[in-house]
Amino acid sequence: MDELEFRAWHRLAHTPGLSRSAARALLGACGSALEASRLGADDVQALAGARAAAAWRGEAGRPGVAAGLLAACRWREGAQRHVLALGEPDYPELLLHAPDPPLLLYVQGDAALLRGSAAGSTCLEVVGSRQPTPAGRAHARVFARAFAQAGLTVVSGLAIGVDAAAHEGALEGGGPTVAVTGTGPDLVYPSRHRELAARIAAQGAIVTEYPPGTPSRAEHFPQRNRILAGLARGTLVVEAALQSGSLITARLAAESGREVFAIPGSIDSAQSRGCHALIRQGALLVEQPQEVLAELGWESRTPPRDAGGPDTRDTRDTRDARALLEALGFEPVDLDTLALRTGLPGAELAARLLELELEGRVSRMPGGFFQRCGLA
């Protein structure tokens, strides 16, 4: 879109006090953002009500409006930056048909990743706790890596915990990943994820409905969740407490007719209760990435290992590691209990655990406990 049209869209999307529903009413009545931007306050009142008219009337005099528009215009000038407007050909089709789609999307990176109908979309959402267990973090990484290797685009929210692990897993799998954020496209929250955000923008895309310069605010994240749910053909919840944004996202996905998947966990873990609640409500219980791919009818693009050839990994060290992992199980275990299960001397057991820890297959926990990481 040219600058004049963008200014019209910016006014519709970012006039303080003008709701998205009111903006869509104006857009529907006028047929274009450019025509809607020319309406007077009386016309706005007739089409969208007194509150919308008051917002429209006071918009020009509000502090920061002109500066915000200028910042957005300058942001568009950068490389690989796109603004997608509601109803235009490049706007994501899945999101268009979701409840309450945003009027504008600011995209840094490959905007083509967002296209596709429900049947043709390659986007799959992976979300979960900001304070996952070591197993939950590993699950997110392993599942996302498998999805990326199968040719899917992993969508998540760039938050600490499961979101970050999902993005990292997708990047490790050589596939693109999309981060939907609750800030302007020029800001990264949390700040510790600046390097990760740069990698995502280079190998995928960062998406937001908030204009440049918008800081992180608590109320933005529930709004961001509807975009997460709307972009993807399915949502996988890795770990979640009963009161969490991940459950909101899953509910929004289900209401939009998308598939919802959940990984079960320990009955003693608060981070598993949200997933268990989703499963009781009809989410599909999954234990392997292939179960998600099969349910979506997605054929993996990763060639299988030749079943007839020798498994070169099946060395004595590998068999010993498998035996130790089986003894660990999937619950935290202390060293004394593990020694009883394996019969190994303390020094040898500690050395083997250290090797597995360095490989990322075992995590050391507070209190002298050890836990198997994910599907290791």
N, C-alpha and C positions, 0 to 999 in steps of 0.2 A: 504494500500500500504506500501511496505517496504521503508526504508530510502533512498535507491538509487533511487527508482522510484519517491519518493517525491521530491528529489533534482532536478530531471529532470523536473518535473511539475513546481516546484518553478522557475526554470530558464525560462521556457516558459511563465509563468504568470507574472513574476515580473522583467524581464529584462527592465531597464529604456529605453524608446524610442521604444520598440517593441509593436506594436498595437495588440489588441486582434484578429483582422482579419488576421494579418500576422502570429500570433502564431497559429491560427486555420489552416491556409494554410500549415504551417510546419507540424502540427500534422496530417492533412489529407494526406499529401504526404508520411509521414514516417510510419503512422499507430500506433505509440505509442510515448509518451513523451520521453521515454528512447532513442529511435532511433533518434528522433528530436534533443535531446540535444547533440548528437554526430556530428551533421552537422558542417562543416566548414563555414566560412563567404561567400566563393564563392558559396557554395551550397545554402545558405540562400538567397543570391542575386538572384540566378536563380529561386528560388521558390517564393520569397516574395518581391523582389525589393531591390534597393540600400539603402533605409532608414532603412529597417529591417536589412540588412547586417551590416550597420554602428553601429546600436545598439548592434547587436550580437557580433561584433568584439570588441567593447569597454566595454562590460559588465563586464568582469573579473577585469578590472582595475578601475572600478568606486568605490569611497569611500562608505563604508557602505554595499556593496553587501554581503560580507562574514558574517558580523555581523548580517545582516537581515536574512540570511539563518540559521545561528546558533540559533537566537531567535525563528524562526519558528519551527525548529526541537525540541527545548526545550519545546515550547508551546504544541506540540503534545503529550508530555509525560504525561500531566495532565489528571485527570479523566473526563470522559464525553466530551472529545474533539475529534472532527472528522474533517478530510479534505476530501471533496467530489470533485472528478475530473470529468471534462466534459466527457460524454459518458460512464462512468462506471456505473454498475448496481444500485448503491445507489444514483446516482445523480438525483435530482428531475425531473421527466419526464415533468411536465408542463413547468419548466424553460428551459429544454433542447430544447423545440420547440418554445420558445419565441425568438424574435430578439435579437441578440448580447448576448448570454448567457455567464456568466463568466467562465473562465477556471477552477478556484478553488473556493470552498466555505469553509470557516472556520466556524465550528459549535460548539458552547458550549451548551450542553444539549442533548435533544432527537432528533437526526437527522431523525428518522423514521417519524416524523411529517411532513416532507417536501415531502414525497413520494406521489404517486398517479397520475393518468391520469386526464384529464379535467373532466371526468364524475365521477371519484372516489376520487378526491381530497377533503379533508376536510378543506382546507385553504380558508379563506375569509378575504380580506383586508379591514381595516377601517382606513381612513386617513382624515386629515383636517387641519384647521388653527392652527398656533402656538399661536395665540391670539384669542381664541374663546370667544364668549359670554357665560354667565353662562348657557344659554339654550343649546348651542352647546356642551359644555363640558358634560352636563348631558345627552344629546342625545347619545354621543359617549359611555358613560358608560353604559347606559341602553341597547342600541342595542348590544354592545359587550357582556354584561352579558347574554342577551337572546341567542345570537349565541353560547356562550360557553355552556349554559345549554342545547341547542339543539344538542350538540356534535360536533360543528365546532371548528376549530382552528383559532383564530383571529390573523391576521398578521398586524403589523404596524411598524412605524419607530423609536420608542423610543424618539421622539422629545417632547418638552414641548407642552402643549395644548391638542388637540384632540388625538394625538398619545398616550400620557401617560394615558389619561382617558380611551381609548380603551383597553390598556393593563390591567389597573386596573379593569375595568369592567369584562374582561374575567377571570382574577384571582378570582374575587369575585364570578363569576358564576361557579367556580370549574373546569374550563376547561383549557387546555394549551393555551399559546399564544407565538407567534414568533416575535422577534424584528429583523429587518434588519437594520444594522448600517452602518455608513460611516467612521468608524475608524477600527483599528485592533481589534481582538477579546479580547485582554487584556486590552482595554481602554473603558471608558464609557463617552459618550458625549450626553447631558450635564452632568457635574459631579454630579449635584443634583439628578440624577436618578440612582446612584450607588446601592441603596437599591432595587429599582424597578428592575434594571437589574439582581441583584442576585436572586430575586424571579422568574423572567422570566426564567432564566437559570435552576432553580430548578424545575419549573413546565412546562417548554416548551423548547425554544431554542433561542439563539442569533446567528445570521447569518451575515457574512460579506465576501466580496471578498478581503478585504485588509489584508495583513499579520500582525502578531504581531508587535507592536511598531508604527503602522501608526497613526499619530495624525489626529484630525478633520481638514478638509480643505473644503472650500466652494465648490470646484469643485467636491467633492466626492458625494454630496447629490443628484444632478441630476443623477449621475451614479447609486447610490443606488436605485433610484426610479424605474429603469427598472427591478431590482430584485424583489422589492415589487410587481410590476404589474405582473411579470412573475410567481411568486410562487402561486398566488391565482386564484381560479376559478371565482371570482367576486370581484369588488371593490366598497365600499361604501364611498362616500365623504360626510362628515357631515357638514362642513362649509369651505368655501374657498373664498379668494379674487380672482379677475379676473386674476391677475398675481401671481400665486402661484405654488409651487412644487406639490401640490395635483392635480391640473389640468393637469400637465405634466404626473403624474402617471396614472390618469384616461385615458388620451389620449393613453398612451402606452398600458394600459389594453385593450382598445377598438381595437387598432391595432392588438392585439394578439388574438382577437376573444373572449375576456372575457366579462362578464356582467358588466355594470356600473350602479350604483344606486346613487341617490342624494337626500338629505333631503332638502326640500324648507324652506325658512325663510322669514323674514321681508323684504319688498321691500326697507326699509330705512336703512338696514344694509349692509355695505360693505362686511361683511363676508358671506352674502347670494348670492352675485352676481355671484360668480364662480359656485355655485350649480345651479342657475337659467340658466346660460349659458350652463351647461352640459345637463340640461333637454331639452333646446331648440335644442341641438345637438343630442338628442336621448336617453340620459340616462333615466332610469326609475325613476320616482318620487315615493318616498316611505315615509310613515308616521309611520309605525309600523315595528318592526323586522320580524313579521310573513309574511309580504309582500315580504321581501327578501328571506326568507326561502322557501316560496311557489314558487317564480320565479325560484329558483335553484332546485326545486323538492326535497327539503330536509325535511324529516319528523322529527319534533321535538321529542327528547327523553325525554322531560319533561312531565310527566303525567298531563293532565288537571284537574283542580279542579272539584269536583263533582257538576254538575249544579243543582242536585236535593236537595242538602243539604243546610242548612242555611249559609249565609255569615256572619261569626262571626265578620268580620271587620266592618260590616255596623252598627256601633254604632252611637249614637248621635254626639259624637266628630268627627267621620269620616265624617258624613253628613255635619257638620258645616265646616270642613276643605275643603270638596269638593265644597261647596258653595263659600267659600272664594277664592279658586283656580279658579273657573269659573269666579268670578268677576275680578280677576287679568288678565285673558286672557293670551296672549303670548307676549305682548309688555310691556316695562317698564311703571310703573304707580306710581305716587306720592301718599303720604298718604291721602291728602285731596280728591283727585279724588276717591280713593278707599273707603273712608268714605262715599262719596255721593252714590257710587254704592251699598254699603252694608247696609247703615243705621246704622252701628255700632258706638258706642261712641269711641273716640280716644284712650282711655286707653285700652279698650277691644280689639280693632283692633290691636294695637301695640303688645299686649300680644299674640294674635293668630298668628300674623306674626312672632314673635320671635320663637314660637313653631315650625312653619313650616320651619323656617330658620335653627333651630337646627336639624330638621329631614332631611335637605338637599333638601327640596321641593321648597323653595323660596330663592332667592339670593338678598341681599341688595346691591344696586349699588350707585355710586357717585351721589351727588345731592339730596339725600333723596328719590330715586326711588327704587321700588321693582320689581323683575321679577320672574315669574314662571320658575322652572328649568325643562327643558326637558319635559318628558311625565308625570310629577308628577300630 
